[in-house]
């Protein structure tokens, strides 16, 4: 079982979008029983709240349902629980590394390190912008999710 957690600031825009997109890709690949997926925020502002309505609408327009997701804050236990702790940007990566036990630091990466198109970039926070920002996030997340899935598939094949 591979365990993946996506992390942004509030866990209402980028990370739940990544969770929903990656979950759909994993399901289509028939790997739901082998990959566990979650999301969280580094801040506590939106604990228990649904994803932003604009994020949900943009995701729904592409066939992703985020409605059952609820915000939560990342916890120290997540570093031992998950194999991949994927930050949406450098600020959240720094926040994660600040609380991460040293033996798990290698798990904390930028999500777009799995992207073919946007490697080395951050997933921008669309919260204060318009609808086009949520579409851009989806473009980036779909691409990086494909790369992440390919990485995990290769690991599964290697261990088989």
Helices and strands as residue ranges (DSSP letters): E 2-8, H 14-28, E 35-41, H 53-61, H 77-81, E 84-87, H 90-99, G 102-107, E 108-110, G 111-114, H 131-159
